[in-house]
Amino acid sequence: MPTVEVGDLKDDDFLLDVREDDEWQAGHAEGALHIPLSEFVARYGELTEAAPQDGRIHVICRSGGRSAQVTMYLAQQGVEAVNVDGGMQTWAATGRPVVTDAGEPGFVL
């Protein structure tokens, strides 16, 4: 499965967060699109509308398991997608900002 390290992500990379609502509300990467894994298939159209047509989708969850499932699904659909290795735990551990919807500092649940 294609993966990418958190440190290799650029600020303008398209990020899809597939964690559940309570995890998202605690804190997330600014600018990420949020579609929980439990709603992903039903809300797939939101991703196709928001994602760059010729770009790669970087899929993230808490540690990498759920995002791996979504990455495999997207690859089966012919979409260029990569799993963010270590997920939001690694994101926060490497000093990347974690924010709430209000723009306040957040945390990884």
FIVO-817951 format. One line per field, with one value per atom (N, C-alpha, C): residue number from 1; residue in three letters; chain; atom name; z negated, y, x. Coordinates in pm, 1 decimal. Layout:
BEGIN
resi: c(NUM | ...)
resn: c(ALA | ...)
chain: c(A | ...)
name: c(CA | ...)
pz: c(Z | ...)
py: c(Y | ...)
px: c(X | ...)
// end
This chain:
BEGIN
resi: c(1 | 1 | 1 | 2 | 2 | 2 | 3 | 3 | 3 | 4 | 4 | 4 | 5 | 5 | 5 | 6 | 6 | 6 | 7 | 7 | 7 | 8 | 8 | 8 | 9 | 9 | 9 | 10 | 10 | 10 | 11 | 11 | 11 | 12 | 12 | 12 | 13 | 13 | 13 | 14 | 14 | 14 | 15 | 15 | 15 | 16 | 16 | 16 | 17 | 17 | 17 | 18 | 18 | 18 | 19 | 19 | 19 | 20 | 20 | 20 | 21 | 21 | 21 | 22 | 22 | 22 | 23 | 23 | 23 | 24 | 24 | 24 | 25 | 25 | 25 | 26 | 26 | 26 | 27 | 27 | 27 | 28 | 28 | 28 | 29 | 29 | 29 | 30 | 30 | 30 | 31 | 31 | 31 | 32 | 32 | 32 | 33 | 33 | 33 | 34 | 34 | 34 | 35 | 35 | 35 | 36 | 36 | 36 | 37 | 37 | 37 | 38 | 38 | 38 | 39 | 39 | 39 | 40 | 40 | 40 | 41 | 41 | 41 | 42 | 42 | 42 | 43 | 43 | 43 | 44 | 44 | 44 | 45 | 45 | 45 | 46 | 46 | 46 | 47 | 47 | 47 | 48 | 48 | 48 | 49 | 49 | 49 | 50 | 50 | 50 | 51 | 51 | 51 | 52 | 52 | 52 | 53 | 53 | 53 | 54 | 54 | 54 | 55 | 55 | 55 | 56 | 56 | 56 | 57 | 57 | 57 | 58 | 58 | 58 | 59 | 59 | 59 | 60 | 60 | 60 | 61 | 61 | 61 | 62 | 62 | 62 | 63 | 63 | 63 | 64 | 64 | 64 | 65 | 65 | 65 | 66 | 66 | 66 | 67 | 67 | 67 | 68 | 68 | 68 | 69 | 69 | 69 | 70 | 70 | 70 | 71 | 71 | 71 | 72 | 72 | 72 | 73 | 73 | 73 | 74 | 74 | 74 | 75 | 75 | 75 | 76 | 76 | 76 | 77 | 77 | 77 | 78 | 78 | 78 | 79 | 79 | 79 | 80 | 80 | 80 | 81 | 81 | 81 | 82 | 82 | 82 | 83 | 83 | 83 | 84 | 84 | 84 | 85 | 85 | 85 | 86 | 86 | 86 | 87 | 87 | 87 | 88 | 88 | 88 | 89 | 89 | 89 | 90 | 90 | 90 | 91 | 91 | 91 | 92 | 92 | 92 | 93 | 93 | 93 | 94 | 94 | 94 | 95 | 95 | 95 | 96 | 96 | 96 | 97 | 97 | 97 | 98 | 98 | 98 | 99 | 99 | 99 | 100 | 100 | 100 | 101 | 101 | 101 | 102 | 102 | 102 | 103 | 103 | 103 | 104 | 104 | 104 | 105 | 105 | 105 | 106 | 106 | 106 | 107 | 107 | 107 | 108 | 108 | 108 | 109 | 109 | 109)
resn: c(MET | MET | MET | PRO | PRO | PRO | THR | THR | THR | VAL | VAL | VAL | GLU | GLU | GLU | VAL | VAL | VAL | GLY | GLY | GLY | ASP | ASP | ASP | LEU | LEU | LEU | LYS | LYS | LYS | ASP | ASP | ASP | ASP | ASP | ASP | ASP | ASP | ASP | PHE | PHE | PHE | LEU | LEU | LEU | LEU | LEU | LEU | ASP | ASP | ASP | VAL | VAL | VAL | ARG | ARG | ARG | GLU | GLU | GLU | ASP | ASP | ASP | ASP | ASP | ASP | GLU | GLU | GLU | TRP | TRP | TRP | GLN | GLN | GLN | ALA | ALA | ALA | GLY | GLY | GLY | HIS | HIS | HIS | ALA | ALA | ALA | GLU | GLU | GLU | GLY | GLY | GLY | ALA | ALA | ALA | LEU | LEU | LEU | HIS | HIS | HIS | ILE | ILE | ILE | PRO | PRO | PRO | LEU | LEU | LEU | SER | SER | SER | GLU | GLU | GLU | PHE | PHE | PHE | VAL | VAL | VAL | ALA | ALA | ALA | ARG | ARG | ARG | TYR | TYR | TYR | GLY | GLY | GLY | GLU | GLU | GLU | LEU | LEU | LEU | THR | THR | THR | GLU | GLU | GLU | ALA | ALA | ALA | ALA | ALA | ALA | PRO | PRO | PRO | GLN | GLN | GLN | ASP | ASP | ASP | GLY | GLY | GLY | ARG | ARG | ARG | ILE | ILE | ILE | HIS | HIS | HIS | VAL | VAL | VAL | ILE | ILE | ILE | CYS | CYS | CYS | ARG | ARG | ARG | SER | SER | SER | GLY | GLY | GLY | GLY | GLY | GLY | ARG | ARG | ARG | SER | SER | SER | ALA | ALA | ALA | GLN | GLN | GLN | VAL | VAL | VAL | THR | THR | THR | MET | MET | MET | TYR | TYR | TYR | LEU | LEU | LEU | ALA | ALA | ALA | GLN | GLN | GLN | GLN | GLN | GLN | GLY | GLY | GLY | VAL | VAL | VAL | GLU | GLU | GLU | ALA | ALA | ALA | VAL | VAL | VAL | ASN | ASN | ASN | VAL | VAL | VAL | ASP | ASP | ASP | GLY | GLY | GLY | GLY | GLY | GLY | MET | MET | MET | GLN | GLN | GLN | THR | THR | THR | TRP | TRP | TRP | ALA | ALA | ALA | ALA | ALA | ALA | THR | THR | THR | GLY | GLY | GLY | ARG | ARG | ARG | PRO | PRO | PRO | VAL | VAL | VAL | VAL | VAL | VAL | THR | THR | THR | ASP | ASP | ASP | ALA | ALA | ALA | GLY | GLY | GLY | GLU | GLU | GLU | PRO | PRO | PRO | GLY | GLY | GLY | PHE | PHE | PHE | VAL | VAL | VAL | LEU | LEU | LEU)
chain: c(A | A | A | A | A | A | A | A | A | A | A | A | A | A | A | A | A | A | A | A | A | A | A | A | A | A | A | A | A | A | A | A | A | A | A | A | A | A | A | A | A | A | A | A | A | A | A | A | A | A | A | A | A | A | A | A | A | A | A | A | A | A | A | A | A | A | A | A | A | A | A | A | A | A | A | A | A | A | A | A | A | A | A | A | A | A | A | A | A | A | A | A | A | A | A | A | A | A | A | A | A | A | A | A | A | A | A | A | A | A | A | A | A | A | A | A | A | A | A | A | A | A | A | A | A | A | A | A | A | A | A | A | A | A | A | A | A | A | A | A | A | A | A | A | A | A | A | A | A | A | A | A | A | A | A | A | A | A | A | A | A | A | A | A | A | A | A | A | A | A | A | A | A | A | A | A | A | A | A | A | A | A | A | A | A | A | A | A | A | A | A | A | A | A | A | A | A | A | A | A | A | A | A | A | A | A | A | A | A | A | A | A | A | A | A | A | A | A | A | A | A | A | A | A | A | A | A | A | A | A | A | A | A | A | A | A | A | A | A | A | A | A | A | A | A | A | A | A | A | A | A | A | A | A | A | A | A | A | A | A | A | A | A | A | A | A | A | A | A | A | A | A | A | A | A | A | A | A | A | A | A | A | A | A | A | A | A | A | A | A | A | A | A | A | A | A | A | A | A | A | A | A | A | A | A | A | A | A | A | A | A | A | A | A | A | A | A | A | A | A | A | A | A | A | A | A | A)
name: c(N | CA | C | N | CA | C | N | CA | C | N | CA | C | N | CA | C | N | CA | C | N | CA | C | N | CA | C | N | CA | C | N | CA | C | N | CA | C | N | CA | C | N | CA | C | N | CA | C | N | CA | C | N | CA | C | N | CA | C | N | CA | C | N | CA | C | N | CA | C | N | CA | C | N | CA | C | N | CA | C | N | CA | C | N | CA | C | N | CA | C | N | CA | C | N | CA | C | N | CA | C | N | CA | C | N | CA | C | N | CA | C | N | CA | C | N | CA | C | N | CA | C | N | CA | C | N | CA | C | N | CA | C | N | CA | C | N | CA | C | N | CA | C | N | CA | C | N | CA | C | N | CA | C | N | CA | C | N | CA | C | N | CA | C | N | CA | C | N | CA | C | N | CA | C | N | CA | C | N | CA | C | N | CA | C | N | CA | C | N | CA | C | N | CA | C | N | CA | C | N | CA | C | N | CA | C | N | CA | C | N | CA | C | N | CA | C | N | CA | C | N | CA | C | N | CA | C | N | CA | C | N | CA | C | N | CA | C | N | CA | C | N | CA | C | N | CA | C | N | CA | C | N | CA | C | N | CA | C | N | CA | C | N | CA | C | N | CA | C | N | CA | C | N | CA | C | N | CA | C | N | CA | C | N | CA | C | N | CA | C | N | CA | C | N | CA | C | N | CA | C | N | CA | C | N | CA | C | N | CA | C | N | CA | C | N | CA | C | N | CA | C | N | CA | C | N | CA | C | N | CA | C | N | CA | C | N | CA | C | N | CA | C | N | CA | C | N | CA | C | N | CA | C | N | CA | C | N | CA | C | N | CA | C | N | CA | C | N | CA | C | N | CA | C | N | CA | C | N | CA | C)
pz: c(0.0 | 0.0 | 0.0 | 82.5 | 82.8 | -48.0 | -105.1 | -228.8 | -213.0 | -299.7 | -303.2 | -449.6 | -476.8 | -612.6 | -637.8 | -761.2 | -796.6 | -756.0 | -779.5 | -747.9 | -600.3 | -514.5 | -370.3 | -316.1 | -400.4 | -355.5 | -342.4 | -237.5 | -217.6 | -265.9 | -296.4 | -350.7 | -258.3 | -126.5 | -33.5 | 13.7 | -45.4 | -10.1 | -57.4 | 22.8 | -11.7 | -116.0 | -229.6 | -342.0 | -372.3 | -376.4 | -410.2 | -545.2 | -642.8 | -778.6 | -791.0 | -820.7 | -827.6 | -970.5 | -1069.5 | -1209.8 | -1236.6 | -1346.9 | -1382.5 | -1436.6 | -1448.8 | -1484.3 | -1615.0 | -1718.8 | -1846.8 | -1835.6 | -1755.9 | -1735.8 | -1659.9 | -1557.0 | -1476.4 | -1563.2 | -1645.3 | -1728.7 | -1831.0 | -1878.9 | -1975.4 | -1910.5 | -1784.4 | -1713.0 | -1582.1 | -1483.4 | -1349.3 | -1279.1 | -1165.3 | -1083.5 | -1015.2 | -1023.7 | -961.9 | -811.4 | -757.3 | -614.0 | -565.2 | -654.0 | -613.1 | -584.4 | -495.4 | -471.7 | -566.9 | -634.6 | -732.0 | -678.7 | -656.0 | -624.5 | -707.7 | -815.0 | -900.7 | -823.0 | -860.9 | -797.4 | -798.3 | -907.5 | -919.5 | -820.0 | -760.5 | -664.6 | -526.6 | -508.9 | -390.7 | -258.9 | -247.7 | -120.9 | -87.3 | -187.0 | -163.7 | -125.6 | -172.8 | -148.2 | -46.4 | 27.6 | 124.5 | 222.4 | 261.8 | 354.3 | 301.9 | 171.1 | 112.6 | 139.5 | 134.6 | 161.1 | 307.4 | 397.7 | 539.2 | 578.4 | 509.1 | 536.5 | 481.5 | 366.2 | 297.2 | 338.6 | 376.6 | 405.6 | 537.0 | 544.9 | 671.1 | 778.5 | 897.9 | 1004.8 | 1046.1 | 1040.8 | 1085.4 | 972.5 | 849.4 | 734.4 | 655.1 | 555.7 | 470.7 | 342.7 | 293.1 | 167.6 | 58.8 | -47.8 | -162.7 | -270.8 | -306.1 | -398.5 | -536.2 | -638.3 | -774.5 | -872.6 | -977.3 | -1089.4 | -1216.4 | -1322.5 | -1447.9 | -1437.7 | -1387.6 | -1384.4 | -1250.0 | -1160.5 | -1028.0 | -982.4 | -1070.5 | -1033.7 | -949.4 | -996.1 | -920.6 | -790.0 | -795.0 | -672.7 | -570.3 | -615.7 | -523.1 | -450.1 | -519.6 | -457.0 | -348.3 | -379.3 | -283.1 | -165.9 | -193.7 | -86.2 | 11.1 | -40.9 | 46.2 | 127.8 | 64.5 | 134.8 | 248.4 | 218.8 | 320.7 | 436.4 | 405.7 | 510.8 | 601.0 | 541.9 | 620.2 | 711.1 | 673.6 | 755.1 | 860.5 | 862.6 | 959.1 | 914.9 | 785.8 | 730.7 | 674.2 | 701.3 | 644.8 | 498.3 | 409.3 | 265.5 | 193.0 | 81.6 | -2.1 | -147.9 | -224.7 | -367.7 | -441.0 | -532.5 | -611.9 | -727.8 | -721.7 | -818.1 | -959.3 | -1054.1 | -1193.0 | -1227.6 | -1128.3 | -1148.7 | -1229.2 | -1292.4 | -1369.5 | -1491.9 | -1542.7 | -1656.1 | -1614.9 | -1499.1 | -1449.6 | -1408.1 | -1348.0 | -1308.7 | -1429.0 | -1540.2 | -1660.3 | -1720.4 | -1722.5 | -1783.3 | -1710.4 | -1580.7 | -1503.6 | -1505.7 | -1585.4 | -1602.1 | -1501.5 | -1419.6 | -1325.7 | -1404.9 | -1363.2 | -1440.6 | -1438.0 | -1554.1 | -1571.9 | -1625.3 | -1553.7 | -1589.5 | -1601.7 | -1668.2 | -1674.4 | -1561.9 | -1546.1 | -1444.8 | -1470.8 | -1597.2 | -1633.6 | -1612.3 | -1568.2 | -1544.5 | -1669.2 | -1778.1 | -1903.0 | -1897.8 | -1981.5 | -1987.5 | -2027.6 | -1958.6 | -1987.3 | -2029.6 | -2037.5 | -2075.1 | -2000.6 | -1993.8 | -1927.3 | -2029.3 | -2001.8 | -2090.6 | -2056.1)
py: c(-117.4 | 0.0 | 124.5 | 223.4 | 346.0 | 423.5 | 462.2 | 540.1 | 660.9 | 757.3 | 876.6 | 909.3 | 957.4 | 999.4 | 1139.4 | 1166.8 | 1299.2 | 1407.8 | 1384.3 | 1483.2 | 1515.0 | 1427.6 | 1450.3 | 1527.3 | 1551.8 | 1626.1 | 1774.8 | 1834.1 | 1978.1 | 2046.4 | 2174.7 | 2247.2 | 2245.5 | 2238.2 | 2243.9 | 2105.9 | 1997.7 | 1863.9 | 1845.4 | 1775.8 | 1750.3 | 1639.1 | 1667.7 | 1574.6 | 1536.5 | 1407.1 | 1352.1 | 1283.5 | 1333.2 | 1278.3 | 1188.4 | 1059.1 | 963.6 | 922.0 | 999.9 | 969.0 | 1005.9 | 958.9 | 985.5 | 1128.1 | 1171.9 | 1311.2 | 1356.2 | 1270.6 | 1312.4 | 1332.6 | 1250.4 | 1265.8 | 1394.5 | 1421.4 | 1543.9 | 1667.8 | 1667.4 | 1783.9 | 1810.4 | 1707.8 | 1725.8 | 1797.6 | 1767.5 | 1834.0 | 1765.3 | 1847.3 | 1795.8 | 1887.0 | 1843.0 | 1924.7 | 2032.7 | 2154.7 | 2266.1 | 2244.2 | 2264.9 | 2253.4 | 2113.9 | 2014.8 | 1877.9 | 1865.5 | 1773.9 | 1738.6 | 1624.9 | 1635.8 | 1533.8 | 1452.5 | 1324.3 | 1228.8 | 1103.9 | 1081.0 | 965.0 | 834.0 | 737.9 | 606.8 | 548.3 | 564.6 | 506.5 | 567.2 | 681.5 | 747.3 | 758.4 | 699.1 | 727.0 | 691.7 | 572.2 | 531.4 | 621.1 | 651.0 | 735.2 | 878.2 | 925.3 | 1063.8 | 1074.5 | 968.5 | 963.9 | 1081.5 | 1123.8 | 1235.9 | 1364.8 | 1384.9 | 1504.4 | 1504.7 | 1386.7 | 1376.1 | 1406.7 | 1348.6 | 1370.4 | 1516.7 | 1587.3 | 1730.6 | 1814.6 | 1777.6 | 1860.1 | 1829.6 | 1706.2 | 1664.1 | 1724.3 | 1752.4 | 1801.1 | 1692.9 | 1731.9 | 1634.5 | 1559.6 | 1625.4 | 1561.5 | 1545.7 | 1553.8 | 1545.4 | 1418.6 | 1404.9 | 1286.6 | 1317.8 | 1217.5 | 1229.9 | 1163.1 | 1237.8 | 1187.4 | 1155.3 | 1028.2 | 982.4 | 962.3 | 1019.5 | 1014.3 | 975.3 | 902.5 | 871.0 | 887.6 | 816.3 | 832.4 | 771.2 | 646.2 | 579.0 | 515.8 | 504.8 | 452.1 | 334.4 | 273.9 | 156.2 | 188.8 | 279.4 | 316.6 | 385.4 | 469.6 | 538.6 | 439.0 | 330.6 | 227.2 | 164.3 | 140.0 | 83.4 | 176.7 | 305.5 | 403.0 | 417.7 | 416.6 | 426.2 | 309.7 | 188.5 | 72.0 | 85.7 | 133.9 | 154.0 | 254.7 | 366.9 | 468.9 | 415.9 | 340.2 | 282.1 | 190.5 | 115.6 | 28.0 | 108.0 | 233.7 | 321.1 | 395.3 | 370.6 | 437.3 | 574.7 | 603.9 | 733.5 | 722.0 | 822.0 | 822.1 | 864.7 | 771.3 | 797.0 | 731.0 | 792.5 | 737.2 | 745.6 | 648.9 | 644.4 | 723.7 | 811.3 | 887.4 | 799.8 | 757.3 | 663.9 | 723.7 | 650.3 | 695.3 | 786.9 | 835.4 | 914.1 | 1041.5 | 1082.5 | 1206.8 | 1198.7 | 1078.4 | 1065.6 | 1111.4 | 1066.9 | 1109.4 | 1255.3 | 1298.1 | 1438.6 | 1529.2 | 1501.5 | 1583.8 | 1567.4 | 1445.3 | 1418.1 | 1489.1 | 1515.2 | 1583.8 | 1735.4 | 1783.2 | 1927.6 | 1995.0 | 1917.7 | 1977.4 | 2028.6 | 2140.6 | 2197.4 | 2111.1 | 2104.0 | 2036.0 | 2141.3 | 2163.1 | 2269.7 | 2216.9 | 2296.7 | 2267.3 | 2345.3 | 2323.3 | 2398.3 | 2548.5 | 2587.5 | 2728.7 | 2787.9 | 2703.4 | 2751.8 | 2752.1 | 2698.6 | 2690.2 | 2567.9 | 2563.9 | 2443.4 | 2321.7 | 2211.3 | 2089.3 | 1978.8 | 1858.7 | 1742.6 | 1621.1 | 1516.8 | 1393.9 | 1302.7 | 1267.4 | 1181.5 | 1036.1)
px: c(83.5 | 0.0 | 88.6 | 52.9 | 133.5 | 118.2 | 230.4 | 228.4 | 319.5 | 298.6 | 381.8 | 408.2 | 526.7 | 560.9 | 503.5 | 466.4 | 414.8 | 514.6 | 641.9 | 744.0 | 756.4 | 704.3 | 711.7 | 591.9 | 491.8 | 373.5 | 405.3 | 350.4 | 363.6 | 236.4 | 245.9 | 131.6 | 10.3 | 32.1 | -80.2 | -127.4 | -75.4 | -121.7 | -266.0 | -346.2 | -485.8 | -490.7 | -552.3 | -556.9 | -701.0 | -727.5 | -859.2 | -849.2 | -924.5 | -926.7 | -1048.9 | -1027.7 | -1138.4 | -1172.3 | -1124.5 | -1158.1 | -1303.7 | -1355.4 | -1494.8 | -1511.3 | -1636.4 | -1665.5 | -1601.2 | -1605.4 | -1548.3 | -1397.0 | -1330.9 | -1186.8 | -1156.4 | -1234.8 | -1218.3 | -1237.6 | -1341.4 | -1372.1 | -1263.1 | -1195.5 | -1086.6 | -968.6 | -944.5 | -836.2 | -804.3 | -767.6 | -738.4 | -638.5 | -593.5 | -503.7 | -586.9 | -539.8 | -611.6 | -620.9 | -740.4 | -761.1 | -795.3 | -793.3 | -826.2 | -975.7 | -1010.9 | -1150.0 | -1183.8 | -1298.3 | -1337.2 | -1454.2 | -1430.3 | -1536.6 | -1508.0 | -1585.1 | -1559.6 | -1568.6 | -1485.1 | -1487.0 | -1627.7 | -1700.7 | -1834.4 | -1933.9 | -1901.8 | -1990.7 | -1927.1 | -1808.6 | -1728.4 | -1797.2 | -1850.3 | -1910.8 | -2030.3 | -2113.8 | -2231.3 | -2193.4 | -2078.5 | -2037.2 | -1923.1 | -1899.0 | -1789.4 | -1792.8 | -1912.1 | -1926.7 | -1864.2 | -1866.5 | -1803.8 | -1653.8 | -1594.0 | -1451.1 | -1421.7 | -1499.6 | -1472.2 | -1491.7 | -1581.1 | -1600.2 | -1485.7 | -1433.2 | -1333.2 | -1189.5 | -1163.5 | -1025.4 | -976.5 | -847.6 | -792.2 | -803.5 | -843.5 | -866.8 | -740.5 | -627.2 | -503.4 | -402.1 | -453.0 | -363.2 | -382.8 | -301.4 | -302.9 | -379.9 | -451.7 | -525.2 | -442.6 | -415.1 | -340.6 | -442.6 | -454.9 | -559.0 | -497.6 | -564.5 | -511.3 | -621.6 | -581.7 | -670.9 | -588.7 | -619.3 | -545.3 | -405.5 | -398.9 | -268.6 | -233.7 | -329.0 | -300.4 | -383.9 | -460.7 | -540.5 | -662.3 | -744.9 | -865.3 | -829.4 | -726.1 | -685.6 | -631.0 | -570.3 | -523.1 | -640.9 | -750.4 | -870.5 | -923.2 | -930.2 | -981.7 | -884.8 | -756.2 | -657.5 | -673.4 | -691.9 | -711.1 | -839.9 | -946.3 | -1073.1 | -1055.4 | -989.8 | -969.6 | -885.3 | -782.2 | -698.6 | -781.4 | -874.6 | -961.8 | -1054.3 | -1080.5 | -1164.8 | -1083.1 | -952.4 | -865.7 | -818.6 | -832.1 | -792.8 | -651.4 | -568.8 | -433.5 | -442.6 | -416.2 | -427.2 | -311.5 | -268.9 | -163.5 | -205.9 | -161.7 | -188.7 | -80.2 | -121.5 | -24.7 | 20.6 | 146.3 | 202.2 | 202.8 | 145.0 | 142.3 | 26.8 | -44.7 | -165.0 | -146.3 | -255.2 | -255.9 | -166.0 | -142.3 | -50.3 | 89.4 | 135.0 | 265.8 | 262.4 | 151.6 | 133.5 | 160.6 | 94.0 | 109.8 | 249.0 | 300.0 | 431.5 | 544.9 | 526.0 | 629.7 | 612.7 | 516.0 | 500.4 | 409.0 | 341.2 | 246.1 | 126.4 | 67.9 | -42.4 | -168.8 | -232.3 | -360.1 | -456.3 | -568.3 | -661.0 | -803.4 | -887.0 | -1029.8 | -1098.7 | -1228.3 | -1303.0 | -1298.9 | -1282.7 | -1275.8 | -1136.5 | -1042.9 | -906.7 | -820.1 | -872.2 | -796.7 | -705.3 | -601.7 | -517.6 | -601.3 | -580.7 | -652.5 | -556.6 | -610.1 | -530.0 | -582.8 | -501.0 | -538.8 | -605.8 | -729.6 | -807.9 | -783.5)
// end
